[in-house]
């Protein structure tokens, strides 16, 4: 197996994962970024990254080659697939995007180049070799282990996190043989100061990724469950956590709405594989059940706190987490839907989300000037910086006399407000 001294790398998919990776690789190798979304490519060519992971100056200075035409990525040495792996309406793994990306690569690889095909998308153990490898052989007509080789390196991008960036985190790598693993370690080791960890196998690397988020999901589920218990006792979880955190080995996970394209999805990949093996994944699915119903519970608590009276409501934030524009699998939607079902007239404000996307994904409209009106209920659902920095007078001015100011993540719990209204937090 002969590795190219100066490989041409193609990254398939330029979202939250693919773009930072492609930009980092382009600083060291000839790199092509491919995405089927022509609008996305046009924006990136103009230096605009709507995910806000790469700033304008770095995007404009990058030598990354951008294309939405598959033929521009033919015959490269290394292909890295970073497409989404969502679940369907029944919370079953949807491998459609991954298979489409795989077929794209299958049409691009050429014999005689020892091509390396690497997957970063989160999957259950076995997908890379048993699904993607087979599909690559079918589409390309080439033989795995001779004409092309498989690798896996799980993505670890945390949207909005400026500390744990691609150039600072350990990259887990695994190849179908030792030579492939070394090629991967060399490739990723070039772009990160933290180095590469060689996993024992591709399946081990796939499993490591899927349990990272499942573990976090389960811990948050515990926090959400005890939050609900303590609410019945008139206790705020934040007060309890302040006390418990004084113990040296207490793990301060926080309760909240668990959405997004990773934590709210990946446990279903693991549970799906477990069920295929005849195992009932009770802990994993129990945690998912708690987190999936948290939005409805929050809305019900607000309605009860209002004495069962519906009114004008404002929900601050719609994205799945703070300071990112990503609306995928946002659990704030569950809060909005439940409040509407209880009779509330709900307005939504989010300084980062795109109104077109909110309308397309959820049929919801964002109200740009929503902070200028008064409401019977104001809920800070997503702690964007804009909301954290709002002045106390402006916050109080949004709440009608006798209304309710609700603060899901406790961002205003230490604030004093003038005005006669009720306050609520987890």
C-alpha positions as CSV (number, residue, x, y, z in Angstrom):
1,X,0.0,0.0,0.0
2,X,1.6,3.2,-1.2
3,X,0.5,6.5,0.3
4,X,0.8,9.7,-1.7
5,X,3.5,12.1,-0.4
6,X,1.2,15.1,-1.0
7,X,-2.3,13.7,-0.9
8,X,-5.4,15.4,-2.4
9,X,-8.1,15.3,0.2
10,X,-11.8,15.7,-0.5
11,X,-14.2,16.4,2.4
12,X,-17.8,15.4,1.6
13,X,-20.3,17.6,3.4
14,X,-19.5,21.1,4.6
15,X,-21.6,21.5,7.7
16,X,-20.6,22.0,11.3
17,X,-18.2,19.0,11.1
18,X,-17.0,19.1,7.5
19,X,-16.2,22.8,7.1
20,X,-13.8,23.2,10.1
21,X,-12.1,20.0,9.1
22,X,-11.7,21.0,5.5
23,X,-10.4,24.4,6.3
24,X,-7.8,22.9,8.7
25,X,-6.7,20.3,6.1
26,X,-6.4,23.0,3.4
27,X,-3.7,24.7,5.5
28,X,-1.5,21.6,4.9
29,X,-2.8,19.7,1.9
30,X,-4.6,20.2,-1.4
31,X,-8.1,20.0,-0.2
32,X,-11.5,20.1,-1.9
33,X,-14.7,20.7,0.0
34,X,-17.8,19.2,-1.7
35,X,-21.4,19.9,-0.7
36,X,-24.6,19.3,-2.7
37,X,-26.0,22.6,-1.5
38,X,-25.1,25.1,-4.1
39,X,-26.2,28.0,-2.0
40,X,-23.8,26.8,0.8
41,X,-20.9,26.7,-1.7
42,X,-21.7,30.2,-3.0
43,X,-21.9,31.6,0.6
44,X,-18.5,30.0,1.5
45,X,-16.9,31.3,-1.7
46,X,-17.9,34.8,-0.4
47,X,-16.4,34.0,3.0
48,X,-19.7,33.5,4.7
49,X,-20.2,30.6,7.1
50,X,-23.8,30.5,8.3
51,X,-22.8,27.9,11.0
52,X,-20.5,30.5,12.5
53,X,-17.7,27.9,13.0
54,X,-15.2,29.7,10.7
55,X,-14.8,33.5,10.9
56,X,-14.9,35.7,7.8
57,X,-11.1,36.4,7.7
58,X,-10.1,32.8,8.0
59,X,-12.7,31.7,5.4
60,X,-11.6,34.3,2.9
61,X,-7.9,33.4,3.4
62,X,-8.4,29.7,3.1
63,X,-7.1,27.8,0.0
64,X,-9.9,25.3,0.3
65,X,-11.3,24.5,-3.1
66,X,-15.1,24.6,-3.0
67,X,-17.5,22.8,-5.3
68,X,-21.0,21.4,-5.6
69,X,-20.0,19.4,-8.7
70,X,-19.0,15.9,-7.9
71,X,-16.8,15.7,-11.0
72,X,-14.5,18.3,-9.5
73,X,-13.6,15.8,-6.8
74,X,-12.7,12.8,-9.0
75,X,-9.6,10.7,-8.4
76,X,-8.5,12.1,-5.0
77,X,-6.2,10.2,-2.6
78,X,-8.4,10.5,0.5
79,X,-12.1,11.0,0.8
80,X,-13.6,12.0,4.2
81,X,-17.4,11.7,4.6
82,X,-18.9,14.1,7.2
83,X,-22.6,13.9,6.4
84,X,-25.4,13.9,9.0
85,X,-26.7,10.7,10.5
86,X,-30.2,11.5,11.8
87,X,-33.1,9.4,13.0
88,X,-36.5,9.0,11.3
89,X,-39.9,9.8,12.7
90,X,-39.8,6.5,14.7
91,X,-36.3,7.3,16.1
92,X,-34.7,4.6,13.9
93,X,-31.3,5.3,12.3
94,X,-31.7,7.1,9.0
95,X,-28.6,6.1,6.9
96,X,-30.0,7.8,3.8
97,X,-27.6,10.8,3.9
98,X,-24.7,8.5,4.7
99,X,-25.5,6.1,1.9
100,X,-25.9,9.0,-0.6
101,X,-22.5,10.4,0.5
102,X,-21.0,6.9,0.1
103,X,-22.4,6.5,-3.4
104,X,-21.0,9.9,-4.3
105,X,-17.5,8.7,-3.3
106,X,-18.1,5.4,-5.0
107,X,-18.5,7.2,-8.3
108,X,-15.3,9.3,-7.7
109,X,-12.6,6.8,-6.6
110,X,-10.3,5.4,-9.3
111,X,-8.2,2.2,-9.4
112,X,-4.5,2.3,-8.9
113,X,-4.4,5.1,-6.3
114,X,-4.7,3.2,-3.0
115,X,-7.6,5.5,-2.2
116,X,-8.5,5.9,1.5
117,X,-12.2,6.5,2.3
118,X,-12.7,7.8,5.8
119,X,-16.0,8.2,7.6
120,X,-16.5,10.7,10.5
121,X,-20.3,10.5,10.8
122,X,-21.6,9.0,14.0
123,X,-22.9,5.4,13.5
124,X,-23.4,2.2,15.4
125,X,-20.6,-0.3,15.3
126,X,-20.3,-2.1,12.0
127,X,-21.8,0.5,9.6
128,X,-18.4,1.6,8.1
129,X,-17.4,-1.9,7.1
130,X,-20.7,-3.8,6.8
131,X,-22.7,-1.1,5.1
132,X,-20.5,1.6,3.6
133,X,-17.7,-0.7,2.5
134,X,-20.2,-3.0,0.7
135,X,-21.9,0.0,-1.0
136,X,-18.6,1.4,-2.1
137,X,-17.7,-1.8,-3.8
138,X,-21.1,-2.1,-5.5
139,X,-21.0,1.5,-6.9
140,X,-17.4,1.7,-7.9
141,X,-16.9,-1.9,-9.1
142,X,-13.6,-1.9,-7.2
143,X,-12.4,-4.2,-4.4
144,X,-12.0,-3.1,-0.8
145,X,-8.5,-3.8,0.5
146,X,-7.0,-3.7,-2.9
147,X,-8.3,-0.7,-4.8
148,X,-9.5,1.3,-1.8
149,X,-9.2,1.1,2.0
150,X,-11.6,2.0,4.8
151,X,-11.0,4.2,7.8
152,X,-13.0,5.8,10.6
153,X,-12.3,8.9,12.7
154,X,-15.3,10.1,14.8
155,X,-16.1,13.7,14.7
156,X,-15.9,15.6,18.0
157,X,-17.1,19.1,17.0
158,X,-19.0,20.9,19.7
159,X,-21.0,23.7,17.9
160,X,-20.1,27.1,19.3
161,X,-17.2,25.8,21.4
162,X,-14.1,27.9,20.7
163,X,-11.9,26.0,23.1
164,X,-12.2,22.4,21.8
165,X,-11.6,23.1,18.2
166,X,-10.4,20.6,15.5
167,X,-6.8,21.8,15.9
168,X,-6.8,21.2,19.7
169,X,-8.6,17.9,20.3
170,X,-7.4,14.3,20.2
171,X,-8.5,12.6,17.0
172,X,-9.4,8.9,17.4
173,X,-8.4,7.1,14.2
174,X,-8.9,3.5,13.0
175,X,-8.2,1.8,9.7
176,X,-8.9,-1.6,8.3
177,X,-5.3,-2.5,8.8
178,X,-2.2,-1.0,10.5
179,X,-1.0,0.8,7.4
180,X,-4.3,2.7,7.0
181,X,-4.3,3.6,10.7
182,X,-0.8,5.1,10.3
183,X,-1.9,7.1,7.3
184,X,-4.9,8.4,9.3
185,X,-2.7,9.2,12.3
186,X,-0.3,11.2,10.0
187,X,-3.1,13.0,8.3
188,X,-5.0,14.1,11.4
189,X,-1.8,14.5,13.4
190,X,-0.8,17.3,11.0
191,X,-3.8,19.4,11.9
192,X,-4.2,18.9,15.7
193,X,-1.7,19.7,18.4
194,X,-3.3,17.0,20.6
195,X,-2.3,14.2,18.3
196,X,-4.1,11.0,17.2
197,X,-5.2,8.0,19.2
198,X,-5.1,4.7,17.3
199,X,-8.2,2.7,18.2
200,X,-8.0,-1.1,18.2
201,X,-10.4,-1.4,15.3
202,X,-12.9,0.5,13.2
203,X,-15.8,-0.9,15.3
204,X,-14.1,0.2,18.5
205,X,-13.8,3.7,17.1
206,X,-17.4,3.7,16.1
207,X,-18.5,2.4,19.5
208,X,-16.3,5.0,21.3
209,X,-18.1,7.8,19.5
210,X,-21.6,6.6,20.0
211,X,-21.1,6.1,23.8
212,X,-19.6,9.6,24.3
213,X,-23.0,11.2,23.6
214,X,-25.1,8.4,25.1
215,X,-23.2,8.8,28.4
216,X,-23.9,12.6,28.4
217,X,-27.5,12.0,27.5
218,X,-28.1,9.6,30.4
219,X,-26.4,12.0,32.9
220,X,-28.6,14.9,31.7
221,X,-31.7,12.6,32.0
222,X,-30.9,12.0,35.6
223,X,-30.7,15.7,36.2
224,X,-34.0,16.3,34.4
225,X,-35.6,13.6,36.5
226,X,-34.4,14.9,39.8
227,X,-35.4,18.4,38.7
228,X,-39.0,17.2,38.3
229,X,-38.9,15.5,41.7
230,X,-37.5,18.6,43.4
231,X,-40.1,20.8,41.7
232,X,-42.7,18.9,43.6
233,X,-40.9,19.8,46.8
234,X,-40.6,23.5,45.9
235,X,-36.9,23.2,45.4
236,X,-34.8,24.8,42.6
237,X,-32.4,22.4,41.0
238,X,-29.8,25.3,40.8
239,X,-29.9,25.7,44.6
240,X,-29.4,21.9,45.0
241,X,-26.6,21.8,42.5
242,X,-24.8,24.7,44.3
243,X,-24.7,22.7,47.5
244,X,-23.9,19.3,45.9
245,X,-21.1,20.7,43.8
246,X,-19.1,21.4,47.0
247,X,-18.3,17.7,47.1
248,X,-15.0,17.0,45.2
249,X,-16.2,14.2,43.1
250,X,-19.7,15.4,42.3
251,X,-20.4,15.7,38.5
252,X,-22.3,18.9,37.8
253,X,-24.3,18.0,34.8
254,X,-27.2,20.4,34.2
255,X,-30.8,19.8,33.4
256,X,-32.5,21.2,30.3
257,X,-33.8,20.6,26.8
258,X,-31.6,18.0,25.0
259,X,-31.8,18.4,21.3
260,X,-29.4,18.9,18.4
261,X,-27.9,16.5,16.0
262,X,-25.7,14.5,18.4
263,X,-26.8,14.0,22.0
264,X,-30.5,13.8,21.1
265,X,-29.9,11.3,18.3
266,X,-26.8,9.2,18.8
267,X,-28.3,7.1,21.7
268,X,-30.9,5.8,19.3
269,X,-28.1,4.4,17.0
270,X,-26.7,2.5,20.0
271,X,-30.1,1.2,21.1
272,X,-31.0,0.2,17.6
273,X,-27.8,-2.0,17.4
274,X,-28.5,-3.4,20.8
275,X,-32.0,-4.5,19.8
276,X,-30.7,-6.1,16.7
277,X,-28.5,-8.2,19.0
278,X,-31.5,-9.1,21.1
279,X,-30.5,-6.9,24.1
280,X,-33.1,-4.5,25.7
281,X,-31.2,-1.2,26.3
282,X,-33.2,-0.1,29.3
283,X,-31.0,2.6,30.6
284,X,-30.3,4.2,27.2
285,X,-34.0,4.3,26.2
286,X,-35.1,5.4,29.7
287,X,-32.8,8.4,29.5
288,X,-34.1,9.2,26.0
289,X,-37.7,9.1,27.2
290,X,-37.1,11.5,30.0
291,X,-35.2,14.0,27.8
292,X,-37.6,13.7,24.9
293,X,-40.5,14.7,27.2
294,X,-38.8,17.5,29.1
295,X,-40.2,20.2,26.8
296,X,-43.8,19.2,27.5
297,X,-43.1,19.1,31.2
298,X,-41.6,22.6,31.2
299,X,-44.6,24.0,29.4
300,X,-47.0,22.3,31.8
301,X,-45.1,23.8,34.8
302,X,-45.4,27.2,33.3
303,X,-49.1,26.8,32.6
304,X,-49.7,25.6,36.2
305,X,-47.6,28.5,37.6
306,X,-49.9,30.8,35.6
307,X,-52.9,29.2,37.4
308,X,-54.0,27.5,34.2
309,X,-54.6,30.9,32.5
310,X,-53.5,31.1,28.9
311,X,-52.2,34.4,27.6
312,X,-49.6,36.2,25.4
313,X,-46.3,34.3,25.7
314,X,-42.8,35.1,24.4
315,X,-40.2,32.3,24.0
316,X,-36.6,33.6,23.8
317,X,-34.5,31.3,21.7
318,X,-35.3,28.5,19.3
319,X,-31.9,26.9,18.4
320,X,-30.9,23.7,20.1
321,X,-28.2,25.4,22.2
322,X,-26.9,28.8,23.1
323,X,-24.9,31.0,20.7
324,X,-25.3,28.8,17.7
325,X,-27.8,29.2,14.8
326,X,-28.5,25.4,14.4
327,X,-32.2,24.6,14.6
328,X,-31.9,20.8,14.0
329,X,-33.9,18.8,16.5
330,X,-34.6,21.8,18.8
331,X,-36.6,20.7,21.8
332,X,-37.7,24.3,22.3
333,X,-40.3,23.4,19.7
334,X,-41.9,21.0,22.1
335,X,-42.3,23.8,24.6
336,X,-43.9,26.0,22.0
337,X,-46.2,23.3,20.7
338,X,-47.4,22.5,24.2
339,X,-48.0,26.1,25.2
340,X,-50.0,26.6,22.0
341,X,-52.0,23.5,22.8
342,X,-52.8,24.9,26.2
343,X,-54.2,28.1,24.6
344,X,-51.2,30.5,24.8
345,X,-50.6,32.9,21.9
346,X,-46.8,32.3,21.5
347,X,-44.3,34.6,19.8
348,X,-40.7,33.4,19.3
349,X,-37.5,35.5,19.1
350,X,-34.1,34.2,18.2
351,X,-31.2,36.5,17.1
352,X,-29.2,33.7,15.5
353,X,-31.8,31.4,13.8
354,X,-32.9,32.0,10.2
355,X,-36.7,32.6,9.8
356,X,-36.8,30.7,6.6
357,X,-35.4,27.6,8.2
358,X,-37.7,27.9,11.2
359,X,-40.6,28.1,8.8
360,X,-39.4,25.3,6.7
361,X,-38.4,22.9,9.5
362,X,-41.2,23.6,12.0
363,X,-43.8,25.9,10.4
364,X,-42.9,28.5,13.0
365,X,-42.3,32.3,12.5
366,X,-39.7,34.3,14.3
367,X,-40.7,37.8,15.5
368,X,-37.8,40.3,15.0
369,X,-39.2,43.1,17.3
370,X,-40.6,40.8,19.9
371,X,-38.5,42.3,22.7
372,X,-40.4,45.6,22.4
373,X,-43.8,44.3,23.6
374,X,-45.2,43.0,26.9
375,X,-46.4,39.5,27.6
376,X,-48.1,37.5,30.3
377,X,-45.4,34.9,30.1
378,X,-41.7,35.4,29.1
379,X,-39.6,32.3,28.9
380,X,-35.8,32.5,28.4
381,X,-35.5,29.0,26.8
382,X,-32.0,29.3,25.2
383,X,-29.3,31.4,27.0
384,X,-27.9,33.2,24.0
385,X,-25.5,36.0,24.9
386,X,-28.0,38.6,23.8
387,X,-30.4,37.4,26.5
388,X,-27.7,37.0,29.1
389,X,-26.6,40.6,28.5
390,X,-30.1,42.2,28.5
391,X,-30.5,44.9,31.1
392,X,-32.8,44.2,34.1
393,X,-35.0,47.1,33.2
394,X,-35.6,45.8,29.7
395,X,-36.3,42.3,30.9
396,X,-38.8,43.5,33.5
397,X,-40.4,45.7,30.9
398,X,-41.4,42.7,28.8
399,X,-43.5,41.2,31.6
400,X,-47.0,42.4,32.2
401,X,-48.1,43.1,35.7
402,X,-49.0,39.8,37.4
403,X,-47.2,38.0,34.6
404,X,-44.5,35.3,34.8
405,X,-40.8,35.6,34.0
406,X,-39.5,32.1,33.4
407,X,-35.7,31.4,33.2
408,X,-35.1,27.8,32.1
409,X,-31.3,27.8,32.6
410,X,-31.1,30.1,35.5
411,X,-29.2,32.9,33.7
412,X,-31.1,35.6,35.6
413,X,-31.5,33.9,38.9
414,X,-29.2,36.4,40.7
415,X,-30.9,39.4,39.2
416,X,-33.3,41.7,41.0
417,X,-36.2,43.1,39.0
418,X,-38.6,46.0,39.6
419,X,-42.2,45.2,39.0
420,X,-44.9,42.9,40.3
421,X,-44.6,39.7,38.5
422,X,-43.9,36.1,39.3
423,X,-40.6,34.3,38.6
424,X,-39.8,30.7,37.8
425,X,-36.8,28.6,37.0
426,X,-35.9,24.9,37.1
